[in-house]
């Protein structure tokens, strides 16, 4: 009886499991400026996920901006006790460390680095009616924290996956080709992404 009472007295766990989201990469190409771009559509297993169906355009930083960001990130790691070894102070160095290494930087030192990453992200407000029209993000455009994580992974990939052209990106898991499509790639944000060793160029 005591066992039954203690079992019945347990509060019901009403917490919902975190939604799993996919990044469906609809296109990869070259913007008129010559920079690489990547289109990401956010989808989820839950219809209640507030960012379902939103489309974002990711545009590569200029070479100078990307190099400055990488150096700032590596310096922030080193200054806060992260062993960066002998990696070069460049995009190749940050690629070798891996995107998860950013999580080892204290919040006070991470803010500007994240802002620069989201400088690469714009939203397509009307993907059905005006798929080529984009605008800068506002605070209300992303309503779910996992969407921000997903976009950070894709921004990181955009700037580093060229170092290993034959290797899958951090989030890539499969490629599907539908009738009339051009190599639509489906990718998933990993629970434990791996860092790649930078290749020599």
ZITA-V731605 format. One line per field, one symbol per residue. ss: DSSP state (H for helix, E for strand, L for the rest). phi: phi as a letter, one per 30 degrees, with the letter a starting at -180 (. if undefined). psi: psi as a letter, one per 40 degrees, with the letter a starting at -180 (. if undefined). A space follows every 50 residues. Layout:
ss=???
phi=???
psi=???
This chain:
ss=LHHHHHHHHLLLLLLLLLLLEEEEEEEEEELLLLLEEEEEEEEELLLLLL LLLLEEEEELLLHHHHHHHHHHHHHHHHHLLLLLLLLLLLHHHHHHHLHH HHHHLLHHHHHHHHHHHHLLEEEELLLLLLLLLLEELLLLLLLLHHHHHH HHHHHHHHHHHHHHLLLLLLLEEEELLLLLLLLLEEEELLLLLLLLLLLL L
phi=.ddddddddddddcdddddcbcccddabacdedjddbbcbcdbbdcdddd ceidcbccbdddeddddddddddddddddciddcicdddaeddddddjdd dddcceedccedddddddddcbccdbdddbdccbbddcdddccbeeddde ddeddeeecbdddbdccddecdbabbbceicbidccbbdddbdcccdddd c
psi=ddddddddehihhehiihihiihhhdihahideeiiihhhhhiieheehe eheihihhhiiiddddddddddddddddefehhebfiigadddddddide ddeehiddeddddddddedehiigdgdddgeehiiiiidedhehdddddd ddddddddedeedgdeiiidehdihihiheigfhhhihhidgiiiihhih .
